[in-house]
Amino acid sequence: MNKPSQFALERRSLLSTGLALLAASPAARAQSGGTWPSRPVRIIVPFAAGGPADGLARMLGEQVLGPKLGQPVVVENRAGAGGVIGVAAAAGANDVHTLLFGSISMTIVPHLQAQPVGYDVVRDFTPLAQIASTPFLLVVPSGSRFTDVAALVAAAKARPKGLSAANSGYGTLSHMTAELFNQGAGAELEPVVYRGEGVLMPDLLGGQVDLGFLTLSSVLPHLRAGTLRALAVAGAARLPELPEVPILAEAGFPGIEVDGWQAMFAPRSVPPAAAARLSAILAEAMADPAIRARITSFGAVPASRPNADFAAMVPEEFRRWGVLVKERNIRVD
């Protein structure tokens, strides 16, 4: 057998050296998870600046992720289309240095649209950790004749669409919670669509609409002032702020549970080691009383669901809302 020439040996050596240098480059190491992150991290928030989601994302970036990762963390607001624009931008980036501060709406909106939204919540993202929840309550004006859920459901069954339910927008979680209530309780409430909770509140307070499934932060001042009455919490547990208000299951209507979750996601392409590191950092932060107090200050409830449980819940949420949209024939015009 002929021995390789000196030229061939040198060429082989140079090639091996080049491959080693390539493997050791920051980009290659970042893709493998070895030195991730190798540059600033971006968090896309699919909602406008100044809102609770934006505030939570910036707090996590500045107080948690930046110091732990050793890189600047930049929040980018990409609002519009019920969150679709921002979520699709995060999915399309396919960049291991781009994270998404998402919400439950990303599992609902795809079922409402006639055209593809530009992302697949199960295929395109790696759930890292739930950060917060937005509780929803069934509330009526203080002058309402209804003092419990059973009486309200009985009236709704006796006269389908005879009771009006204000919501903060067609396809929003406020609207979808009412639809879930219709399905679970066998009621048929008439939806009245507004552009936000602040816009609907005067009509609800004045009795022009009969009820609403609204966020804790929007109704709590009115509950304390005695101008609204809470009949139930549309969640799995009573709220510390309103310990006397039962959940719907306690009121006789089990299975009607909504968790208005907000969470951090990474692209599916993120290296497993990097995803595990991020999940661990966020889990540690969620156990910090100071971080939990900051979350509460944004009008949200700090999450207590383990990261693995949340990751398993996301595809189930996508399936559940898809079934509801189909069975209730809900579509955005």
C-alpha positions, 0 to 999 in steps of 0.5 A: 500500500502506498504511503500518503504523501507529505502534501496529503498529510499536511492537507489532512492536518489542516482540514482537521484543525479547521474542523476543530476550530469550527466546532469551537466557534461561539456559534457552534458551541451555542448550538450545541449548548456548550456556551449558550448564550454566546450573545444577547438574549431577546424576549419577544412579548406579543403584547404592547409595551406597558402592560402586565405581560411586558412588565413581567418579561422585563422584570424576568430579563433584568432581575433573573435571566440577565444576571444568571446568563451573563448576557444582556436581555432585551425585550421586544414588543411585537403586538397585534392580532391577538398575539399572533404577530409576536408568537409567529415572529418568535417561531419564525426567528428559529434562533436559540437566542430568542425567547417568547413570553407567551400566554394561553391565547397562543393555544386558542387563537389558531383554532379561531382563524380561517388562515394559518397563524404562522406557528404551531404551538406544540411543534415550534416551541419548548415550554420552559416555565409557567410564570403567572396566572390571571384568575377569572371570576364570574361577576354580576352587578351588585343589584343583580337578582343572582346571588349564586351560580345555580340560580343564574344557570337555572335562569339561563336554561329557562330562557336561552340567550336571555342573559347577557355576558360581557366580554373583553373581545371576541375570542379573548379568554373572557369570551372563551371562559363564558363559552366554556361555562355554556358548554359545561353548565348547559347554559346559553348566555348571549355574548356582548363584545367590547374592546377591553375590560375597561370599556365594558365596566360602565355597562356592567356596573350599570346593569346594562349587561347581566354578568361577565367573566373578568380578570381579578385585577379589573373587578377587585376594586369594584368588589371591595367597593360593593358595586360588583358581586362575585359568584364564583372563581373560574379556576382550580382554587379559591383566591387569597384575596377573596377566600369566601368566593367558591370555585365553580366546582364547589358551586356545583359545576365541575370541569369549568376551569380556566388558568389564564397562564403566562409563561416563558418559551424557547424555540424548539431548536434550543439545545436541550442543555440550554433549555434545562438551564433556563427551566432551572433558572426560572424554577429557582426564581419562582421559589424566590419570595421577592420575585413572587411579590413582584409578580403579584404587584403586576396583578397576577398570581405567581405560578406554582405548577412544576415546569415539567407539569406545565410543559405537559399541559401546553399540548393538552390546552391546545387540544381542549380549546380546539374541541371547544371552538369546534363544538361551539362553532366559534369563529373570528369574522 
